[in-house]
Amino acid sequence: MKVRVAAPEPLWLVDTLWHFWDANWWPDWPATARNLMWFYEKSDGPSVDGVISVTPTVMEDLLRVTGPIDLSAEYGLVINADNFWENIQSVTEQPTLAKTNPDFVASLPTTWPAVKTALPLRQGLEANAGNKPKKIIGDLLVKILEVLPQKLTPENLVKIMALFENNMAGKQILVYFQDPALQAAAAERNWTGEVRSADKDYLLVVNTNIAGQKTDRLISEQIEHESAIAADGSIIDTLRISRTHHGIKGTPLTGVRNVDWLRVYVPAGSELLSADGFRAPDPAYLQDRPDGSLSSSPLLAEENAAALDTESGAKIYGESGKTVFANWLMLDPGETVTVTLRYRLPFNLYETKRPDGWLERLNGWLNPGAAELLSYSLLVQKQPGAAADDFTSRLVLPPDVRVFWRHPDDLPGENGWDISARLDRDRYWSVLVQNLKSFNE
């Protein structure tokens, strides 16, 4: 790095200096991609036209199409969809595991030859040998590119198309392009991972593993959301986030404490009423501060200026057009922890702008003098790169308010909604309601 930059404060738990490998900081992918590009260029890398992110889930899916990949000459391993994660992590984390769990990596070589392939290689892969643990990822991709053309049967072509479609919808693949036309085309297909604007309610739950090794793979999460609309139209949301650690204590990579910097993105201007269930690392581990030689990233200005909720210790700040509530959450193998947040939304059901779409105009024509229609909606975004969460949402309406129209049509709940879904992609629900009390008066 030509420039030394202070890391985001939660990363001070491990290092006050910000590194390229920790630059994937924001859930808004364009912001993160531009940050990665900046780090790359400031490290003597060339300028680039775009950034594509791919998670291990994509690799596992791809290996189900290609079948096993033989890396026995380079690593003594044959990689398939079932052992991909464990084998790749064993190699990339070998220096650490050699100290903490030496038996787990005893059979692995400590240095690796350059990958052998007939493909024309770039980035120096043809000479990429030695003790470079993460080179196995590039070597595996080379072997997959060798094998894949042989697998392009009509049946497999359909599988590959479905694989990419599902993983892009599920934010396991994200793209960012410098070219505005390319970026706009990708954004139209929801491939670019923005934190999106929302007319009414909004939710994005973001978990960032810091010094928790690879425990995220064995964490399941349930999100319970409730919006209660009072008689005066004010809206209180209650959010419960429950995380369960399914690991076994002492197991390499996954049998340790999960240390999570939890961020909850809600509509801008939301007011935190209460928060409980957070658990921070021992203060002794949070004492490091950047020295004066490190510059501050302007991209962290809002986060660095966060207000502090003294009762819960939560940080409150603005980012990507949202209000963010953030704090630590830790859990040990076999443990379940629940965080509960209550916050008031920044709008009132009766004071918000009335919808002016075709449905309201049709209702006014067919039912002159009918009660005005009021809108309420919820956009829930999936965290990029994360597994799908179990999600529930309950909308509680005042006694004199009735649902007139729903989206989707099969949205459950007699008066309001009761949703149960898998957050394997972004989700959106909305209703138009009538204020019967106002109409009768």
VOPAGU-2260 file (C-alpha; in pm, 1 decimal, decimal comma):
REM VOPAGU-2260
SITE   aa  ch    i         X         Y         Z
SITE  MET   A    0       0,0       0,0       0,0
SITE  LYS   A    1     121,5     346,8     -92,0
SITE  VAL   A    2    -122,1     492,7     162,0
SITE  ARG   A    3    -174,4     377,0     519,4
SITE  VAL   A    4    -540,7     405,2     618,9
SITE  ALA   A    5    -711,7     349,8     953,0
SITE  ALA   A    6    -950,4      55,5     946,7
SITE  PRO   A    7   -1318,0      79,3    1043,9
SITE  GLU   A    8   -1334,5      79,7    1423,4
SITE  PRO   A    9   -1474,6    -275,3    1468,0
SITE  LEU   A   10   -1171,7    -410,0    1277,9
SITE  TRP   A   11    -943,6    -261,2    1544,3
SITE  LEU   A   12   -1016,3    -583,6    1729,0
SITE  VAL   A   13    -757,0    -743,2    1498,0
SITE  ASP   A   14    -568,7    -455,1    1331,4
SITE  THR   A   15    -597,9     -76,6    1323,6
SITE  LEU   A   16    -441,2     -68,8     973,5
SITE  TRP   A   17    -690,7    -128,1     690,7
SITE  HIS   A   18    -588,8    -399,8     444,8
SITE  PHE   A   19    -719,8    -498,3     102,4
SITE  TRP   A   20    -852,9    -829,9     234,2
SITE  ASP   A   21   -1075,7    -643,5     481,8
SITE  ALA   A   22   -1188,7    -374,9     236,1
SITE  ASN   A   23   -1515,2    -558,1     164,4
SITE  TRP   A   24   -1684,1    -355,2     437,2
SITE  TRP   A   25   -2022,1    -224,4     320,8
SITE  PRO   A   26   -2332,2    -421,0     221,3
SITE  ASP   A   27   -2376,8    -176,0     -67,2
SITE  TRP   A   28   -2172,7    -358,7    -331,6
SITE  PRO   A   29   -2094,1     -56,9    -556,4
SITE  ALA   A   30   -1944,3     123,6    -254,5
SITE  THR   A   31   -1743,4    -182,2    -153,5
SITE  ALA   A   32   -1631,7    -255,2    -511,2
SITE  ARG   A   33   -1502,2      99,9    -555,2
SITE  ASN   A   34   -1317,8      65,5    -223,7
SITE  LEU   A   35   -1155,0    -260,3    -337,2
SITE  MET   A   36   -1051,0     -94,0    -662,2
SITE  TRP   A   37    -897,1     194,8    -468,6
SITE  PHE   A   38    -698,9     -41,3    -243,8
SITE  TYR   A   39    -582,2    -240,3    -546,8
SITE  GLU   A   40    -461,7      68,6    -732,5
SITE  LYS   A   41    -290,8     206,0    -419,7
SITE  SER   A   42    -102,4    -125,2    -397,3
SITE  ASP   A   43      61,4     -78,0    -740,0
SITE  GLY   A   44    -215,2    -270,5    -912,8
SITE  PRO   A   45    -349,5    -144,6   -1247,2
SITE  SER   A   46    -679,4      35,3   -1279,3
SITE  VAL   A   47    -959,3    -210,7   -1353,1
SITE  ASP   A   48   -1289,3    -197,6   -1542,7
SITE  GLY   A   49   -1495,8    -376,4   -1280,9
SITE  VAL   A   50   -1513,9    -615,4    -989,8
SITE  ILE   A   51   -1695,8    -950,5    -972,3
SITE  SER   A   52   -1745,4   -1125,9    -640,1
SITE  VAL   A   53   -1803,6   -1500,5    -614,0
SITE  THR   A   54   -1872,6   -1690,7    -291,2
SITE  PRO   A   55   -1781,0   -2050,5    -201,5
SITE  THR   A   56   -2147,9   -2141,6    -260,4
SITE  VAL   A   57   -2100,0   -2071,2    -632,5
SITE  MET   A   58   -1790,5   -2289,6    -645,9
SITE  GLU   A   59   -1971,6   -2576,0    -476,1
SITE  ASP   A   60   -2256,4   -2548,6    -727,5
SITE  LEU   A   61   -2012,2   -2537,5   -1017,5
SITE  LEU   A   62   -1830,7   -2847,6    -892,3
SITE  ARG   A   63   -2161,5   -3035,4    -902,5
SITE  VAL   A   64   -2156,0   -2976,1   -1278,2
SITE  THR   A   65   -1786,8   -3040,7   -1346,9
SITE  GLY   A   66   -1746,5   -3330,1   -1107,2
SITE  PRO   A   67   -1424,8   -3384,4    -903,2
SITE  ILE   A   68   -1120,3   -3173,4    -990,4
SITE  ASP   A   69    -783,0   -3344,1    -961,7
SITE  LEU   A   70    -526,2   -3130,2    -778,3
SITE  SER   A   71    -330,6   -3429,4    -647,5
SITE  ALA   A   72     -10,9   -3327,7    -830,9
SITE  GLU   A   73     -12,5   -2981,8    -673,0
SITE  TYR   A   74    -181,6   -3037,5    -335,3
SITE  GLY   A   75    -242,9   -3408,3    -290,6
SITE  LEU   A   76    -616,2   -3337,9    -308,1
SITE  VAL   A   77    -913,4   -3418,7    -527,0
SITE  ILE   A   78   -1173,3   -3142,9    -484,3
SITE  ASN   A   79   -1546,1   -3202,1    -519,6
SITE  ALA   A   80   -1862,7   -3018,3    -416,6
SITE  ASP   A   81   -1883,3   -3197,5     -81,3
SITE  ASN   A   82   -1524,2   -3144,7      34,7
SITE  PHE   A   83   -1453,4   -2811,8    -137,2
SITE  TRP   A   84   -1501,2   -2585,9     163,8
SITE  GLU   A   85   -1306,2   -2796,7     413,0
SITE  ASN   A   86   -1015,7   -2864,0     176,4
SITE  ILE   A   87    -983,3   -2506,0      53,8
SITE  GLN   A   88    -998,9   -2368,2     407,7
SITE  SER   A   89    -746,2   -2624,3     528,8
SITE  VAL   A   90    -495,8   -2506,6     268,8
SITE  THR   A   91    -561,8   -2131,9     295,6
SITE  GLU   A   92    -557,4   -2143,2     676,7
SITE  GLN   A   93    -269,4   -2391,0     697,7
SITE  PRO   A   94     -21,9   -2153,1     867,8
SITE  THR   A   95    -269,7   -2084,6    1148,8
SITE  LEU   A   96    -391,1   -2444,4    1175,2
SITE  ALA   A   97     -33,4   -2571,2    1192,7
SITE  LYS   A   98      -9,5   -2389,2    1526,4
SITE  THR   A   99    -356,4   -2455,4    1667,4
SITE  ASN   A  100    -453,6   -2793,5    1513,5
SITE  PRO   A  101    -136,4   -2946,9    1364,8
SITE  ASP   A  102    -290,6   -3291,9    1319,1
SITE  PHE   A  103    -564,0   -3142,4    1098,3
SITE  VAL   A  104    -314,7   -3029,7     831,7
SITE  ALA   A  105     -33,8   -3279,0     890,4
SITE  SER   A  106     -94,7   -3456,6     556,6
SITE  LEU   A  107     -81,5   -3136,0     348,9
SITE  PRO   A  108     238,7   -3025,7     175,6
SITE  THR   A  109     386,6   -2698,4     296,4
SITE  THR   A  110     479,5   -2572,5     -50,6
SITE  TRP   A  111     309,4   -2618,8    -386,9
SITE  PRO   A  112     430,0   -2627,1    -748,2
SITE  ALA   A  113     283,7   -2410,2   -1020,3
SITE  VAL   A  114     -39,2   -2546,9   -1167,3
SITE  LYS   A  115       0,4   -2754,1   -1484,7
SITE  THR   A  116    -244,2   -2664,4   -1760,5
SITE  ALA   A  117    -267,7   -2617,8   -2136,4
SITE  LEU   A  118    -463,7   -2296,2   -2088,9
SITE  PRO   A  119    -292,2   -1965,9   -2165,6
SITE  LEU   A  120    -241,1   -1822,6   -1817,7
SITE  ARG   A  121    -201,1   -1463,8   -1708,4
SITE  GLN   A  122    -129,2   -1291,8   -1375,9
SITE  GLY   A  123     184,1   -1505,2   -1351,9
SITE  LEU   A  124      -7,9   -1822,7   -1260,6
SITE  GLU   A  125     220,6   -2034,3   -1478,5
SITE  ALA   A  126     503,5   -1946,9   -1238,2
SITE  ASN   A  127     295,2   -1930,5    -921,7
SITE  ALA   A  128     470,4   -2173,8    -691,3
SITE  GLY   A  129     590,7   -2174,5    -334,6
SITE  ASN   A  130     430,8   -2118,8       1,7
SITE  LYS   A  131     127,9   -1912,9    -107,1
SITE  PRO   A  132    -173,0   -2065,8      67,1
SITE  LYS   A  133    -446,2   -1886,6    -128,6
SITE  LYS   A  134    -307,5   -1976,0    -469,2
SITE  ILE   A  135    -518,0   -2294,0    -452,2
SITE  ILE   A  136    -824,7   -2083,8    -537,9
SITE  GLY   A  137    -672,3   -1961,8    -866,3
SITE  ASP   A  138    -534,1   -2306,6    -942,7
SITE  LEU   A  139    -875,5   -2465,4    -888,5
SITE  LEU   A  140   -1040,1   -2213,9   -1119,8
SITE  VAL   A  141    -783,8   -2293,7   -1389,2
SITE  LYS   A  142    -866,8   -2664,8   -1365,2
SITE  ILE   A  143   -1240,8   -2592,2   -1373,0
SITE  LEU   A  144   -1193,3   -2386,0   -1691,9
SITE  GLU   A  145   -1008,3   -2682,2   -1842,6
SITE  VAL   A  146   -1284,6   -2928,1   -1759,5
SITE  LEU   A  147   -1593,4   -2713,0   -1814,4
SITE  PRO   A  148   -1596,5   -2714,0   -2198,4
SITE  GLN   A  149   -1608,7   -3093,4   -2191,2
SITE  LYS   A  150   -1920,9   -3074,9   -1972,6
SITE  LEU   A  151   -2126,0   -2845,9   -2195,9
SITE  THR   A  152   -2393,2   -3097,4   -2287,3
SITE  PRO   A  153   -2750,2   -2966,8   -2340,3
SITE  GLU   A  154   -2845,6   -3099,5   -1995,1
SITE  ASN   A  155   -2549,2   -2939,0   -1820,5
SITE  LEU   A  156   -2592,9   -2611,9   -2007,4
SITE  VAL   A  157   -2937,5   -2575,4   -1850,3
SITE  LYS   A  158   -2786,6   -2652,7   -1507,9
SITE  ILE   A  159   -2513,8   -2391,8   -1556,2
SITE  MET   A  160   -2765,1   -2127,3   -1663,2
SITE  ALA   A  161   -2982,9   -2205,3   -1360,4
SITE  LEU   A  162   -2674,8   -2204,5   -1137,4
SITE  PHE   A  163   -2579,3   -1852,1   -1238,3
SITE  GLU   A  164   -2935,8   -1723,4   -1232,7
SITE  ASN   A  165   -2997,5   -1855,0    -878,9
SITE  ASN   A  166   -2664,8   -1733,7    -744,0
SITE  MET   A  167   -2702,8   -1386,5    -891,4
SITE  ALA   A  168   -3056,7   -1355,1    -756,5
SITE  GLY   A  169   -2928,9   -1478,5    -419,9
SITE  LYS   A  170   -2636,7   -1229,4    -420,2
SITE  GLN   A  171   -2374,0   -1502,9    -425,8
SITE  ILE   A  172   -2241,2   -1337,5    -742,4
SITE  LEU   A  173   -2226,8    -956,9    -762,4
SITE  VAL   A  174   -2087,6    -731,4   -1032,5
SITE  TYR   A  175   -1972,8    -371,8   -1055,8
SITE  PHE   A  176   -1864,6    -200,2   -1377,9
SITE  GLN   A  177   -1700,7     135,0   -1437,3
SITE  ASP   A  178   -1886,6     160,1   -1767,4
SITE  PRO   A  179   -2220,3     332,9   -1686,3
SITE  ALA   A  180   -2411,2     145,8   -1957,4
SITE  LEU   A  181   -2288,8    -194,4   -1835,9
SITE  GLN   A  182   -2358,8    -102,1   -1474,8
SITE  ALA   A  183   -2710,8      16,5   -1560,2
SITE  ALA   A  184   -2783,7    -304,9   -1751,3
SITE  ALA   A  185   -2662,7    -516,1   -1459,0
SITE  ALA   A  186   -2858,7    -304,2   -1208,8
SITE  GLU   A  187   -3180,6    -358,8   -1407,0
SITE  ARG   A  188   -3133,2    -731,8   -1346,6
SITE  ASN   A  189   -3061,8    -677,7    -973,0
SITE  TRP   A  190   -2706,7    -811,9   -1007,5
SITE  THR   A  191   -2526,2    -512,5    -857,6
SITE  GLY   A  192   -2613,3    -544,3    -488,1
SITE  GLU   A  193   -2709,6    -184,8    -406,0
SITE  VAL   A  194   -2873,4     -85,6     -81,5
SITE  ARG   A  195   -3201,5      11,0    -245,9
SITE  SER   A  196   -3440,1     295,2    -174,3
SITE  ALA   A  197   -3779,5     208,8     -27,5
SITE  ASP   A  198   -4110,2     397,5     -21,2
SITE  LYS   A  199   -4196,8     296,7     335,4
SITE  ASP   A  200   -4044,4      36,0     568,5
SITE  TYR   A  201   -3705,4    -120,5     500,8
SITE  LEU   A  202   -3477,3    -379,4     660,6
SITE  LEU   A  203   -3129,7    -515,5     598,7
SITE  VAL   A  204   -2948,6    -724,1     862,4
SITE  VAL   A  205   -2571,1    -745,2     812,6
SITE  ASN   A  206   -2336,1    -975,0    1005,8
SITE  THR   A  207   -1958,4    -926,5     987,4
SITE  ASN   A  208   -1738,2   -1198,1    1136,7
SITE  ILE   A  209   -1431,5   -1041,1    1300,5
SITE  ALA   A  210   -1175,7   -1281,2    1450,3
SITE  GLY   A  211   -1436,8   -1557,6    1461,1
SITE  GLN   A  212   -1245,7   -1784,2    1219,4
SITE  LYS   A  213   -1485,7   -1966,0     980,4
SITE  THR   A  214   -1776,6   -2005,7    1221,6
SITE  ASP   A  215   -2028,4   -1826,7     997,5
SITE  ARG   A  216   -2067,5   -2149,7     802,5
SITE  LEU   A  217   -2232,5   -2311,8    1107,3
SITE  ILE   A  218   -2445,4   -2015,6    1216,6
SITE  SER   A  219   -2818,6   -2013,5    1144,0
SITE  GLU   A  220   -3021,3   -1695,8    1181,4
SITE  GLN   A  221   -3389,8   -1624,7    1233,3
SITE  ILE   A  222   -3528,2   -1272,2    1187,9
SITE  GLU   A  223   -3866,5   -1180,9    1336,6
SITE  HIS   A  224   -4009,2    -844,4    1233,0
SITE  GLU   A  225   -4328,3    -676,8    1353,0
SITE  SER   A  226   -4476,3    -341,8    1251,0
SITE  ALA   A  227   -4748,2    -219,0    1487,8
SITE  ILE   A  228   -4945,7      80,6    1360,2
SITE  ALA   A  229   -5115,2     275,7    1639,2
SITE  ALA   A  230   -5453,6     448,6    1614,8
SITE  ASP   A  231   -5280,0     780,9    1548,3
SITE  GLY   A  232   -5086,0     626,9    1256,7
SITE  SER   A  233   -4745,5     614,1    1428,2
SITE  ILE   A  234   -4550,7     295,2    1362,4
SITE  ILE   A  235   -4328,9      97,4    1602,1
SITE  ASP   A  236   -4117,3    -183,9    1463,3
SITE  THR   A  237   -3991,8    -467,2    1683,3
SITE  LEU   A  238   -3706,3    -675,3    1545,8
SITE  ARG   A  239   -3571,3    -997,6    1694,8
SITE  ILE   A  240   -3255,9   -1151,5    1552,5
SITE  SER   A  241   -3171,8   -1499,0    1682,7
SITE  ARG   A  242   -2841,1   -1661,6    1592,4
SITE  THR   A  243   -2751,7   -2023,2    1673,4
SITE  HIS   A  244   -2397,1   -2163,3    1664,2
SITE  HIS   A  245   -2415,4   -2527,2    1548,7
SITE  GLY   A  246   -2042,6   -2589,7    1579,1
SITE  ILE   A  247   -1873,7   -2827,6    1821,6
SITE  LYS   A  248   -1619,9   -2670,9    2055,0
SITE  GLY   A  249   -1262,6   -2747,6    1954,9
SITE  THR   A  250   -1337,1   -2839,2    1592,7
SITE  PRO   A  251   -1080,3   -2673,0    1363,6
SITE  LEU   A  252   -1205,1   -2355,2    1191,8
SITE  THR   A  253   -1564,7   -2374,9    1319,0
SITE  GLY   A  254   -1550,2   -2481,1    1685,1
SITE  VAL   A  255   -1468,5   -2139,2    1829,6
SITE  ARG   A  256   -1659,9   -1830,5    1940,2
SITE  ASN   A  257   -1838,7   -1637,3    1666,3
SITE  VAL   A  258   -1757,6   -1265,7    1700,5
SITE  ASP   A  259   -2006,6   -1062,7    1501,1
SITE  TRP   A  260   -2032,6    -690,1    1428,2
SITE  LEU   A  261   -2407,8    -667,5    1371,7
SITE  ARG   A  262   -2552,4    -383,5    1164,0
SITE  VAL   A  263   -2924,4    -327,0    1110,5
SITE  TYR   A  264   -3027,5     -88,7     830,7
SITE  VAL   A  265   -3371,8      72,0     870,4
SITE  PRO   A  266   -3550,2     375,1     718,4
SITE  ALA   A  267   -3352,6     698,5     751,9
SITE  GLY   A  268   -3463,2     893,6    1057,6
SITE  SER   A  269   -3584,9     592,4    1257,0
SITE  GLU   A  270   -3560,3     642,3    1633,9
SITE  LEU   A  271   -3415,1     365,3    1850,0
SITE  LEU   A  272   -3641,2     308,1    2152,6
SITE  SER   A  273   -3470,5       9,2    2311,0
SITE  ALA   A  274   -3209,5    -255,6    2238,7
SITE  ASP   A  275   -3092,7    -559,9    2430,4
SITE  GLY   A  276   -2910,6    -888,3    2382,8
SITE  PHE   A  277   -2582,0    -745,2    2255,0
SITE  ARG   A  278   -2254,7    -887,7    2385,1
SITE  ALA   A  279   -1919,4    -718,3    2327,3
SITE  PRO   A  280   -1566,8    -860,0    2353,2
SITE  ASP   A  281   -1376,8    -790,9    2673,5
SITE  PRO   A  282   -1279,6    -420,2    2679,1
SITE  ALA   A  283    -914,6    -521,2    2699,0
SITE  TYR   A  284    -937,3    -643,0    2337,9
SITE  LEU   A  285   -1091,1    -315,0    2217,1
SITE  GLN   A  286    -828,1     -74,0    2344,7
SITE  ASP   A  287    -611,6     -42,7    2032,5
SITE  ARG   A  288    -627,2     292,7    1854,1
SITE  PRO   A  289    -472,0     392,3    1518,2
SITE  ASP   A  290    -146,8     582,6    1545,9
SITE  GLY   A  291    -114,2     932,2    1405,1
SITE  SER   A  292      52,3     814,5    1084,6
SITE  LEU   A  293    -270,4     656,3     954,4
SITE  SER   A  294    -503,1     865,3     740,6
SITE  SER   A  295    -881,9     853,9     774,6
SITE  SER   A  296   -1097,9     730,1     488,7
SITE  PRO   A  297   -1368,2     984,6     399,2
SITE  LEU   A  298   -1592,6     688,0     320,2
SITE  LEU   A  299   -1607,1     614,9     694,7
SITE  ALA   A  300   -1699,7     970,9     796,3
SITE  GLU   A  301   -2063,3     893,3     885,1
SITE  GLU   A  302   -1971,2     575,9    1071,0
SITE  ASN   A  303   -1693,2     748,6    1263,1
SITE  ALA   A  304   -1937,3    1023,4    1368,6
SITE  ALA   A  305   -2192,2     774,8    1505,5
SITE  ALA   A  306   -2399,9     861,8    1809,5
SITE  LEU   A  307   -2392,5     617,4    2100,7
SITE  ASP   A  308   -2698,7     474,7    2272,6
SITE  THR   A  309   -2564,6     478,4    2627,8
SITE  GLU   A  310   -2804,5     215,8    2758,4
SITE  SER   A  311   -2733,0     -56,6    2502,0
SITE  GLY   A  312   -2395,3      55,7    2365,2
SITE  ALA   A  313   -2534,5      53,5    2011,4
SITE  LYS   A  314   -2392,1     293,4    1754,6
SITE  ILE   A  315   -2639,2     496,5    1549,8
SITE  TYR   A  316   -2542,9     664,4    1223,3
SITE  GLY   A  317   -2651,2     722,2     864,7
SITE  GLU   A  318   -2528,1     525,4     563,5
SITE  SER   A  319   -2656,1     458,6     210,6
SITE  GLY   A  320   -2967,0     665,3     279,9
SITE  LYS   A  321   -3058,1     454,2     586,2
SITE  THR   A  322   -3023,0     471,3     963,0
SITE  VAL   A  323   -2790,5     204,1    1101,0
SITE  PHE   A  324   -2801,0      45,4    1448,0
SITE  ALA   A  325   -2474,9    -143,3    1515,8
SITE  ASN   A  326   -2318,6    -335,3    1802,8
SITE  TRP   A  327   -2130,1    -651,1    1896,8
SITE  LEU   A  328   -2288,2    -994,8    1923,1
SITE  MET   A  329   -2093,9   -1304,4    2027,6
SITE  LEU   A  330   -2195,2   -1666,0    2071,2
SITE  ASP   A  331   -2011,7   -1986,2    2154,9
SITE  PRO   A  332   -2055,2   -2330,7    1997,4
SITE  GLY   A  333   -2394,9   -2476,0    2090,9
SITE  GLU   A  334   -2532,4   -2137,2    2199,0
SITE  THR   A  335   -2830,6   -1931,3    2077,9
SITE  VAL   A  336   -2839,5   -1554,1    2131,7
SITE  THR   A  337   -3126,0   -1314,7    2055,0
SITE  VAL   A  338   -3101,1    -940,1    2000,8
SITE  THR   A  339   -3420,0    -732,3    2024,6
SITE  LEU   A  340   -3457,9    -381,8    1880,7
SITE  ARG   A  341   -3757,7    -149,1    1905,7
SITE  TYR   A  342   -3762,8     161,9    1692,0
SITE  ARG   A  343   -4012,5     421,9    1572,9
SITE  LEU   A  344   -4038,0     470,7    1197,7
SITE  PRO   A  345   -3994,0     826,2    1065,5
SITE  PHE   A  346   -4332,9     842,0     894,3
SITE  ASN   A  347   -4699,2     822,9     993,5
SITE  LEU   A  348   -4949,4     608,8     805,9
SITE  TYR   A  349   -5199,7     895,3     781,2
SITE  GLU   A  350   -4952,5    1170,3     702,6
SITE  THR   A  351   -4764,5    1001,5     421,6
SITE  LYS   A  352   -4840,5    1086,1      61,5
SITE  ARG   A  353   -5142,6     895,8     -67,7
SITE  PRO   A  354   -5081,8     653,6    -353,4
SITE  ASP   A  355   -5178,0     788,4    -694,1
SITE  GLY   A  356   -5164,1     473,2    -901,9
SITE  TRP   A  357   -5414,1     306,9   -1129,8
SITE  LEU   A  358   -5568,0     106,8    -846,0
SITE  GLU   A  359   -5664,8     414,4    -645,0
SITE  ARG   A  360   -5797,9     594,5    -956,0
SITE  LEU   A  361   -6007,7     289,3   -1044,8
SITE  ASN   A  362   -6139,4     271,1    -688,5
SITE  GLY   A  363   -6235,0     640,0    -697,5
SITE  TRP   A  364   -6421,4     589,8   -1023,6
SITE  LEU   A  365   -6607,7     277,0    -913,2
SITE  ASN   A  366   -6664,9     391,4    -554,3
SITE  PRO   A  367   -6707,3     770,3    -551,6
SITE  GLY   A  368   -6680,8     904,9    -198,7
SITE  ALA   A  369   -6496,7     594,2     -80,0
SITE  ALA   A  370   -6228,8     618,0     188,0
SITE  GLU   A  371   -5886,9     725,2      67,4
SITE  LEU   A  372   -5634,9     450,3      17,4
SITE  LEU   A  373   -5319,4     455,8     229,1
SITE  SER   A  374   -5006,6     257,3     147,3
SITE  TYR   A  375   -4767,2      54,9     356,8
SITE  SER   A  376   -4483,4    -160,2     224,9
SITE  LEU   A  377   -4174,8    -345,7     341,9
SITE  LEU   A  378   -3857,1    -405,2     142,8
SITE  VAL   A  379   -3624,0    -660,7     303,9
SITE  GLN   A  380   -3284,1    -702,5     145,3
SITE  LYS   A  381   -3069,3   -1010,9     180,1
SITE  GLN   A  382   -2712,6    -961,8     296,1
SITE  PRO   A  383   -2480,3   -1012,5      -2,5
SITE  GLY   A  384   -2283,1   -1334,9      15,5
SITE  ALA   A  385   -2467,5   -1468,7     320,0
SITE  ALA   A  386   -2677,3   -1781,8     357,3
SITE  ALA   A  387   -3055,2   -1745,5     346,2
SITE  ASP   A  388   -3218,3   -1651,1     677,5
SITE  ASP   A  389   -3557,4   -1761,7     807,8
SITE  PHE   A  390   -3775,6   -1451,4     813,6
SITE  THR   A  391   -4116,7   -1367,0     958,4
SITE  SER   A  392   -4304,4   -1038,3     953,8
SITE  ARG   A  393   -4631,1    -933,3    1113,7
SITE  LEU   A  394   -4819,1    -616,3    1025,2
SITE  VAL   A  395   -5069,1    -504,8    1290,0
SITE  LEU   A  396   -5322,6    -244,6    1171,5
SITE  PRO   A  397   -5545,2     -19,3    1385,7
SITE  PRO   A  398   -5901,6    -148,4    1444,2
SITE  ASP   A  399   -6064,0      91,5    1193,1
SITE  VAL   A  400   -5820,4      22,3     909,1
SITE  ARG   A  401   -5889,6    -251,9     655,2
SITE  VAL   A  402   -5673,5    -398,5     378,4
SITE  PHE   A  403   -5806,4    -307,9      33,3
SITE  TRP   A  404   -5532,1    -459,4    -186,1
SITE  ARG   A  405   -5227,3    -681,4    -134,8
SITE  HIS   A  406   -4904,2    -754,6    -312,2
SITE  PRO   A  407   -4846,9   -1033,5    -377,7
SITE  ASP   A  408   -5206,7   -1147,7    -413,9
SITE  ASP   A  409   -5156,8   -1442,8    -179,6
SITE  LEU   A  410   -5004,5   -1230,1      98,8
SITE  PRO   A  411   -5130,2   -1407,1     415,9
SITE  GLY   A  412   -5305,1   -1244,7     711,4
SITE  GLU   A  413   -5666,2   -1141,9     765,7
SITE  ASN   A  414   -5608,4    -774,0     839,7
SITE  GLY   A  415   -5245,3    -682,3     797,4
SITE  TRP   A  416   -5007,5    -961,8     713,3
SITE  ASP   A  417   -4836,0   -1268,1     863,5
SITE  ILE   A  418   -4538,1   -1358,4     650,4
SITE  SER   A  419   -4301,5   -1651,5     673,7
SITE  ALA   A  420   -4029,5   -1667,9     409,5
SITE  ARG   A  421   -3672,4   -1764,3     329,9
SITE  LEU   A  422   -3450,7   -1464,7     262,8
SITE  ASP   A  423   -3271,0   -1628,3     -28,5
SITE  ARG   A  424   -3308,1   -1300,1    -220,9
SITE  ASP   A  425   -3454,2    -953,0    -170,9
SITE  ARG   A  426   -3824,2    -956,2     -77,1
SITE  TYR   A  427   -4098,9    -694,5    -106,9
SITE  TRP   A  428   -4453,3    -683,9      29,1
SITE  SER   A  429   -4711,8    -404,5      19,5
SITE  VAL   A  430   -5073,9    -326,7     100,7
SITE  LEU   A  431   -5322,6     -49,4      30,1
SITE  VAL   A  432   -5555,1      12,1     324,3
SITE  GLN   A  433   -5870,7     214,1     391,6
SITE  ASN   A  434   -5932,1     423,1     702,3
SITE  LEU   A  435   -6296,0     326,1     769,2
SITE  LYS   A  436   -6330,7     560,8    1067,1
SITE  SER   A  437   -6248,6     864,9     855,9
SITE  PHE   A  438   -6481,5     745,2     580,2
SITE  ASN   A  439   -6775,2     691,8     818,7
SITE  GLU   A  440   -6726,6    1035,4     969,6
